[in-house]
């Protein structure tokens, strides 16, 4: 059952990306929202995998906090890339 949950989470993470891109191109989500959703994918996956494998809450929080650091560091870079792609810059 655990393997099935892991596979399901991976499939959802992969399938959601093209949906987000279509919503962004259609103007349904903003550049900032796309940047946040794109960068939040890894911390969310770390959190969910930690829960699925039965890690302690402290470990799940620690792993998620460590995964959030790169997302926070690269937010501006990702936003600039998205805006450049959109032709805003």
N, CA, C and O atoms as CSV, one atom per row, in Angstrom:
chain,resi,resn,atom,element,x,y,z
A,1,UNK,N,N,0.814,-1.193,0.000
A,1,UNK,CA,C,0.000,0.000,0.000
A,1,UNK,C,C,0.859,1.258,0.000
A,1,UNK,O,O,0.528,2.255,-0.642
A,2,UNK,N,N,1.971,1.192,0.734
A,2,UNK,CA,C,2.870,2.341,0.798
A,2,UNK,C,C,3.439,2.678,-0.576
A,2,UNK,O,O,3.534,3.849,-0.945
A,3,UNK,N,N,3.815,1.654,-1.325
A,3,UNK,CA,C,4.365,1.874,-2.667
A,3,UNK,C,C,3.328,2.499,-3.590
A,3,UNK,O,O,3.659,3.336,-4.429
A,4,UNK,N,N,2.095,2.098,-3.435
A,4,UNK,CA,C,1.014,2.663,-4.244
A,4,UNK,C,C,0.815,4.143,-3.931
A,4,UNK,O,O,0.621,4.951,-4.839
A,5,UNK,N,N,0.863,4.493,-2.667
A,5,UNK,CA,C,0.739,5.905,-2.281
A,5,UNK,C,C,1.894,6.743,-2.828
A,5,UNK,O,O,1.686,7.851,-3.322
A,6,UNK,N,N,3.100,6.211,-2.737
A,6,UNK,CA,C,4.268,6.919,-3.275
A,6,UNK,C,C,4.118,7.118,-4.777
A,6,UNK,O,O,4.373,8.208,-5.289
A,7,UNK,N,N,3.709,6.081,-5.479
A,7,UNK,CA,C,3.514,6.188,-6.927
A,7,UNK,C,C,2.432,7.215,-7.258
A,7,UNK,O,O,2.582,7.990,-8.202
A,8,UNK,N,N,1.361,7.224,-6.498
A,8,UNK,CA,C,0.281,8.179,-6.726
A,8,UNK,C,C,0.749,9.619,-6.519
A,8,UNK,O,O,0.403,10.502,-7.303
A,9,UNK,N,N,1.520,9.853,-5.486
A,9,UNK,CA,C,2.041,11.200,-5.220
A,9,UNK,C,C,2.967,11.648,-6.346
A,9,UNK,O,O,2.920,12.805,-6.765
A,10,UNK,N,N,3.797,10.752,-6.832
A,10,UNK,CA,C,4.701,11.092,-7.930
A,10,UNK,C,C,3.923,11.411,-9.193
A,10,UNK,O,O,4.234,12.382,-9.883
A,11,UNK,N,N,2.927,10.617,-9.500
A,11,UNK,CA,C,2.109,10.856,-10.692
A,11,UNK,C,C,1.393,12.199,-10.588
A,11,UNK,O,O,1.357,12.952,-11.560
A,12,UNK,N,N,0.830,12.505,-9.439
A,12,UNK,CA,C,0.150,13.788,-9.248
A,12,UNK,C,C,1.127,14.948,-9.416
A,12,UNK,O,O,0.786,15.959,-10.031
A,13,UNK,N,N,2.329,14.814,-8.881
A,13,UNK,CA,C,3.323,15.880,-9.007
A,13,UNK,C,C,3.721,16.104,-10.461
A,13,UNK,O,O,3.951,17.240,-10.876
A,14,UNK,N,N,3.803,15.033,-11.229
A,14,UNK,CA,C,4.185,15.154,-12.634
A,14,UNK,C,C,3.032,15.697,-13.482
A,14,UNK,O,O,3.245,16.541,-14.352
A,15,UNK,N,N,1.832,15.223,-13.234
A,15,UNK,CA,C,0.674,15.642,-14.029
A,15,UNK,C,C,0.275,17.081,-13.748
A,15,UNK,O,O,-0.220,17.767,-14.642
A,16,UNK,N,N,0.479,17.546,-12.535
A,16,UNK,CA,C,0.031,18.902,-12.181
A,16,UNK,C,C,0.836,19.991,-12.888
A,16,UNK,O,O,0.314,21.085,-13.103
A,17,UNK,N,N,2.061,19.730,-13.247
A,17,UNK,CA,C,2.910,20.758,-13.872
A,17,UNK,C,C,2.349,21.270,-15.200
A,17,UNK,O,O,2.244,22.486,-15.366
A,18,UNK,N,N,1.984,20.413,-16.146
A,18,UNK,CA,C,1.408,20.933,-17.391
A,18,UNK,C,C,0.076,21.666,-17.176
A,18,UNK,O,O,-0.244,22.612,-17.896
A,19,UNK,N,N,-0.681,21.225,-16.195
A,19,UNK,CA,C,-1.948,21.905,-15.889
A,19,UNK,C,C,-1.671,23.320,-15.397
A,19,UNK,O,O,-2.343,24.267,-15.806
A,20,UNK,N,N,-0.691,23.459,-14.527
A,20,UNK,CA,C,-0.320,24.790,-14.036
A,20,UNK,C,C,0.159,25.675,-15.186
A,20,UNK,O,O,-0.187,26.855,-15.250
A,21,UNK,N,N,0.946,25.111,-16.086
A,21,UNK,CA,C,1.449,25.893,-17.218
A,21,UNK,C,C,0.308,26.372,-18.110
A,21,UNK,O,O,0.314,27.513,-18.572
A,22,UNK,N,N,-0.665,25.506,-18.350
A,22,UNK,CA,C,-1.822,25.917,-19.161
A,22,UNK,C,C,-2.628,27.014,-18.472
A,22,UNK,O,O,-3.056,27.973,-19.113
A,23,UNK,N,N,-2.831,26.871,-17.182
A,23,UNK,CA,C,-3.573,27.894,-16.437
A,23,UNK,C,C,-2.836,29.229,-16.473
A,23,UNK,O,O,-3.463,30.283,-16.574
A,24,UNK,N,N,-1.513,29.188,-16.391
A,24,UNK,CA,C,-0.714,30.414,-16.432
A,24,UNK,C,C,-0.802,31.063,-17.807
A,24,UNK,O,O,-0.984,32.275,-17.916
A,25,UNK,N,N,-0.671,30.255,-18.853
A,25,UNK,CA,C,-0.753,30.806,-20.217
A,25,UNK,C,C,-2.124,31.401,-20.499
A,25,UNK,O,O,-2.241,32.377,-21.239
A,26,UNK,N,N,-3.159,30.817,-19.912
A,26,UNK,CA,C,-4.520,31.313,-20.109
A,26,UNK,C,C,-4.816,32.528,-19.235
A,26,UNK,O,O,-5.886,33.125,-19.353
A,27,UNK,N,N,-3.891,32.897,-18.367
A,27,UNK,CA,C,-4.078,34.055,-17.507
A,27,UNK,C,C,-4.891,33.768,-16.255
A,27,UNK,O,O,-5.330,34.695,-15.574
A,28,UNK,N,N,-5.092,32.505,-15.949
A,28,UNK,CA,C,-5.884,32.133,-14.764
A,28,UNK,C,C,-5.085,32.230,-13.476
A,28,UNK,O,O,-5.653,32.483,-12.414
A,29,UNK,N,N,-3.759,32.031,-13.555
A,29,UNK,CA,C,-2.905,32.206,-12.378
A,29,UNK,C,C,-1.803,33.196,-12.731
A,29,UNK,O,O,-1.379,33.291,-13.883
A,30,UNK,N,N,-1.358,33.917,-11.736
A,30,UNK,CA,C,-0.362,34.962,-11.964
A,30,UNK,C,C,1.052,34.377,-12.022
A,30,UNK,O,O,1.276,33.202,-11.734
A,31,UNK,N,N,1.984,35.234,-12.403
A,31,UNK,CA,C,3.392,34.831,-12.446
A,31,UNK,C,C,3.869,34.417,-11.057
A,31,UNK,O,O,4.575,33.420,-10.905
A,32,UNK,N,N,3.484,35.181,-10.059
A,32,UNK,CA,C,3.915,34.882,-8.688
A,32,UNK,C,C,3.350,33.553,-8.208
A,32,UNK,O,O,4.046,32.767,-7.566
A,33,UNK,N,N,2.089,33.312,-8.523
A,33,UNK,CA,C,1.475,32.049,-8.117
A,33,UNK,C,C,2.180,30.877,-8.787
A,33,UNK,O,O,2.442,29.861,-8.143
A,34,UNK,N,N,2.488,31.009,-10.070
A,34,UNK,CA,C,3.201,29.936,-10.763
A,34,UNK,C,C,4.576,29.701,-10.145
A,34,UNK,O,O,4.994,28.554,-9.992
A,35,UNK,N,N,5.278,30.763,-9.792
A,35,UNK,CA,C,6.596,30.618,-9.170
A,35,UNK,C,C,6.476,29.910,-7.821
A,35,UNK,O,O,7.262,29.013,-7.513
A,36,UNK,N,N,5.503,30.310,-7.028
A,36,UNK,CA,C,5.325,29.684,-5.711
A,36,UNK,C,C,4.952,28.221,-5.851
A,36,UNK,O,O,5.512,27.370,-5.160
A,37,UNK,N,N,4.016,27.919,-6.733
A,37,UNK,CA,C,3.582,26.529,-6.918
A,37,UNK,C,C,4.738,25.675,-7.446
A,37,UNK,O,O,4.917,24.536,-7.016
A,38,UNK,N,N,5.507,26.216,-8.362
A,38,UNK,CA,C,6.628,25.459,-8.923
A,38,UNK,C,C,7.691,25.173,-7.868
A,38,UNK,O,O,8.227,24.066,-7.804
A,39,UNK,N,N,7.992,26.163,-7.050
A,39,UNK,CA,C,9.026,25.991,-6.036
A,39,UNK,C,C,8.528,25.228,-4.815
A,39,UNK,O,O,9.326,24.631,-4.092
A,40,UNK,N,N,7.243,25.241,-4.583
A,40,UNK,CA,C,6.689,24.541,-3.415
A,40,UNK,C,C,6.540,23.041,-3.653
A,40,UNK,O,O,6.300,22.287,-2.711
A,41,UNK,N,N,6.677,22.611,-4.882
A,41,UNK,CA,C,6.495,21.197,-5.206
A,41,UNK,C,C,7.447,20.307,-4.398
A,41,UNK,O,O,7.016,19.288,-3.856
A,42,UNK,N,N,8.714,20.667,-4.307
A,42,UNK,CA,C,9.682,19.818,-3.601
A,42,UNK,C,C,9.411,19.756,-2.092
A,42,UNK,O,O,9.393,18.660,-1.534
A,43,UNK,N,N,9.200,20.888,-1.414
A,43,UNK,CA,C,8.882,20.783,0.020
A,43,UNK,C,C,7.596,19.998,0.290
A,43,UNK,O,O,7.513,19.263,1.274
A,44,UNK,N,N,6.611,20.152,-0.566
A,44,UNK,CA,C,5.365,19.401,-0.390
A,44,UNK,C,C,5.623,17.908,-0.559
A,44,UNK,O,O,5.128,17.094,0.221
A,45,UNK,N,N,6.395,17.554,-1.575
A,45,UNK,CA,C,6.735,16.135,-1.773
A,45,UNK,C,C,7.527,15.590,-0.587
A,45,UNK,O,O,7.289,14.462,-0.155
A,46,UNK,N,N,8.458,16.367,-0.060
A,46,UNK,CA,C,9.231,15.922,1.103
A,46,UNK,C,C,8.309,15.686,2.297
A,46,UNK,O,O,8.466,14.701,3.020
A,47,UNK,N,N,7.360,16.578,2.501
A,47,UNK,CA,C,6.412,16.443,3.601
A,47,UNK,C,C,5.545,15.194,3.431
A,47,UNK,O,O,5.405,14.397,4.359
A,48,UNK,N,N,4.973,15.032,2.254
A,48,UNK,CA,C,4.076,13.892,2.004
A,48,UNK,C,C,4.832,12.570,2.095
A,48,UNK,O,O,4.336,11.621,2.701
A,49,UNK,N,N,6.021,12.492,1.505
A,49,UNK,CA,C,6.798,11.257,1.580
A,49,UNK,C,C,7.178,10.938,3.019
A,49,UNK,O,O,7.165,9.776,3.426
A,50,UNK,N,N,7.514,11.964,3.786
A,50,UNK,CA,C,7.826,11.744,5.202
A,50,UNK,C,C,6.654,11.147,5.948
A,50,UNK,O,O,6.822,10.246,6.769
A,51,UNK,N,N,5.466,11.650,5.661
A,51,UNK,CA,C,4.274,11.100,6.306
A,51,UNK,C,C,3.979,9.683,5.838
A,51,UNK,O,O,3.611,8.825,6.641
A,52,UNK,N,N,4.138,9.436,4.544
A,52,UNK,CA,C,3.833,8.111,3.998
A,52,UNK,C,C,4.760,7.042,4.575
A,52,UNK,O,O,4.307,5.950,4.919
A,53,UNK,N,N,6.045,7.347,4.683
A,53,UNK,CA,C,6.984,6.333,5.177
A,53,UNK,C,C,6.962,6.208,6.695
A,53,UNK,O,O,7.622,5.334,7.258
A,54,UNK,N,N,6.204,7.082,7.360
A,54,UNK,CA,C,6.049,6.954,8.805
A,54,UNK,C,C,7.160,7.564,9.618
A,54,UNK,O,O,7.435,7.110,10.729
A,55,UNK,N,N,7.800,8.575,9.094
A,55,UNK,CA,C,8.842,9.259,9.856
A,55,UNK,C,C,8.209,10.014,11.014
A,55,UNK,O,O,7.024,10.345,10.974
A,56,UNK,N,N,8.994,10.283,12.034
A,56,UNK,CA,C,8.476,11.035,13.175
A,56,UNK,C,C,8.110,12.456,12.733
A,56,UNK,O,O,8.643,12.966,11.747
A,57,UNK,N,N,7.213,13.073,13.457
A,57,UNK,CA,C,6.764,14.426,13.111
A,57,UNK,C,C,7.946,15.391,13.126
A,57,UNK,O,O,8.033,16.275,12.273
A,58,UNK,N,N,8.842,15.233,14.072
A,58,UNK,CA,C,10.012,16.119,14.144
A,58,UNK,C,C,10.863,15.991,12.886
A,58,UNK,O,O,11.340,16.987,12.341
A,59,UNK,N,N,11.046,14.748,12.431
A,59,UNK,CA,C,11.853,14.514,11.230
A,59,UNK,C,C,11.157,15.082,9.994
A,59,UNK,O,O,11.807,15.676,9.134
A,60,UNK,N,N,9.850,14.903,9.904
A,60,UNK,CA,C,9.093,15.429,8.764
A,60,UNK,C,C,9.200,16.951,8.725
A,60,UNK,O,O,9.413,17.536,7.663
A,61,UNK,N,N,9.050,17.586,9.877
A,61,UNK,CA,C,9.153,19.048,9.944
A,61,UNK,C,C,10.569,19.496,9.579
A,61,UNK,O,O,10.733,20.477,8.854
A,62,UNK,N,N,11.577,18.804,10.062
A,62,UNK,CA,C,12.965,19.156,9.751
A,62,UNK,C,C,13.253,19.016,8.259
A,62,UNK,O,O,13.843,19.911,7.654
A,63,UNK,N,N,12.847,17.917,7.675
A,63,UNK,CA,C,13.094,17.689,6.241
A,63,UNK,C,C,12.350,18.723,5.398
A,63,UNK,O,O,12.884,19.239,4.415
A,64,UNK,N,N,11.115,19.018,5.793
A,64,UNK,CA,C,10.330,20.011,5.059
A,64,UNK,C,C,10.969,21.395,5.186
A,64,UNK,O,O,11.032,22.137,4.206
A,65,UNK,N,N,11.436,21.745,6.374
A,65,UNK,CA,C,12.088,23.040,6.576
A,65,UNK,C,C,13.363,23.151,5.738
A,65,UNK,O,O,13.644,24.203,5.162
A,66,UNK,N,N,14.123,22.075,5.674
A,66,UNK,CA,C,15.341,22.070,4.859
A,66,UNK,C,C,14.982,22.191,3.377
A,66,UNK,O,O,15.703,22.839,2.619
A,67,UNK,N,N,13.883,21.577,2.961
A,67,UNK,CA,C,13.462,21.647,1.558
A,67,UNK,C,C,12.913,23.027,1.190
A,67,UNK,O,O,12.936,23.411,0.021
A,68,UNK,N,N,12.427,23.762,2.169
A,68,UNK,CA,C,11.884,25.097,1.902
A,68,UNK,C,C,12.998,26.121,1.647
A,68,UNK,O,O,12.791,27.097,0.925
A,69,UNK,N,N,14.157,25.901,2.228
A,69,UNK,CA,C,15.254,26.874,2.100
A,69,UNK,C,C,15.617,27.168,0.640
A,69,UNK,O,O,15.676,28.342,0.274
A,70,UNK,N,N,15.863,26.164,-0.216
A,70,UNK,CA,C,16.169,26.478,-1.617
A,70,UNK,C,C,15.007,27.171,-2.330
A,70,UNK,O,O,15.219,28.032,-3.184
A,71,UNK,N,N,13.779,26.787,-1.972
A,71,UNK,CA,C,12.616,27.425,-2.593
A,71,UNK,C,C,12.592,28.913,-2.273
A,71,UNK,O,O,12.315,29.732,-3.150
A,72,UNK,N,N,12.877,29.262,-1.046
A,72,UNK,CA,C,12.915,30.674,-0.666
A,72,UNK,C,C,14.080,31.402,-1.334
A,72,UNK,O,O,13.954,32.560,-1.731
A,73,UNK,N,N,15.201,30.718,-1.454
A,73,UNK,CA,C,16.384,31.337,-2.057
A,73,UNK,C,C,16.183,31.613,-3.550
A,73,UNK,O,O,16.682,32.614,-4.065
A,74,UNK,N,N,15.458,30.733,-4.246
A,74,UNK,CA,C,15.325,30.852,-5.693
A,74,UNK,C,C,13.997,31.439,-6.156
A,74,UNK,O,O,13.700,31.425,-7.350
A,75,UNK,N,N,13.195,31.954,-5.225
A,75,UNK,CA,C,11.903,32.517,-5.611
A,75,UNK,C,C,12.072,33.657,-6.617
A,75,UNK,O,O,11.412,33.677,-7.656
A,76,UNK,N,N,12.949,34.596,-6.307
A,76,UNK,CA,C,13.122,35.753,-7.187
A,76,UNK,C,C,13.655,35.329,-8.558
A,76,UNK,O,O,13.219,35.858,-9.581
A,77,UNK,N,N,14.579,34.395,-8.587
A,77,UNK,CA,C,15.133,33.902,-9.851
A,77,UNK,C,C,14.037,33.254,-10.685
A,77,UNK,O,O,13.935,33.502,-11.887
A,78,UNK,N,N,13.222,32.429,-10.049
A,78,UNK,CA,C,12.136,31.755,-10.764
A,78,UNK,C,C,11.119,32.766,-11.273
A,78,UNK,O,O,10.652,32.656,-12.407
A,79,UNK,N,N,10.775,33.737,-10.462
A,79,UNK,CA,C,9.824,34.763,-10.884
A,79,UNK,C,C,10.380,35.554,-12.066
A,79,UNK,O,O,9.645,35.851,-13.008
A,80,UNK,N,N,11.659,35.895,-12.028
A,80,UNK,CA,C,12.270,36.608,-13.154
A,80,UNK,C,C,12.246,35.762,-14.428
A,80,UNK,O,O,11.984,36.287,-15.510
A,81,UNK,N,N,12.512,34.474,-14.312
A,81,UNK,CA,C,12.472,33.589,-15.473
A,81,UNK,C,C,11.063,33.507,-16.065
A,81,UNK,O,O,10.894,33.534,-17.284
A,82,UNK,N,N,10.077,33.408,-15.214
A,82,UNK,CA,C,8.694,33.323,-15.671
A,82,UNK,C,C,8.283,34.620,-16.349
A,82,UNK,O,O,7.660,34.599,-17.410
A,83,UNK,N,N,8.628,35.747,-15.741
A,83,UNK,CA,C,8.278,37.034,-16.339
A,83,UNK,C,C,9.017,37.266,-17.639
A,83,UNK,O,O,8.460,37.854,-18.567
A,84,UNK,N,N,10.252,36.822,-17.728
A,84,UNK,CA,C,11.004,36.920,-18.969
A,84,UNK,C,C,10.363,36.085,-20.069
A,84,UNK,O,O,10.276,36.511,-21.221
A,85,UNK,N,N,9.922,34.902,-19.699
A,85,UNK,CA,C,9.246,34.026,-20.664
A,85,UNK,C,C,7.924,34.642,-21.133
A,85,UNK,O,O,7.533,34.476,-22.288
A,86,UNK,N,N,7.248,35.342,-20.242
A,86,UNK,CA,C,5.963,35.964,-20.574
A,86,UNK,C,C,6.156,37.245,-21.370
A,86,UNK,O,O,5.204,37.767,-21.951
A,87,UNK,N,N,7.371,37.749,-21.400
A,87,UNK,CA,C,7.620,38.980,-22.128
A,87,UNK,C,C,7.402,40.222,-21.305
A,87,UNK,O,O,7.347,41.322,-21.855
A,88,UNK,N,N,7.276,40.077,-19.993
A,88,UNK,CA,C,7.074,41.220,-19.107
A,88,UNK,C,C,8.348,42.019,-18.990
A,88,UNK,O,O,8.308,43.246,-18.897
A,89,UNK,N,N,9.478,41.339,-18.993
A,89,UNK,CA,C,10.766,42.035,-18.837
A,89,UNK,C,C,11.431,42.210,-20.171
A,89,UNK,O,O,12.523,42.773,-20.247
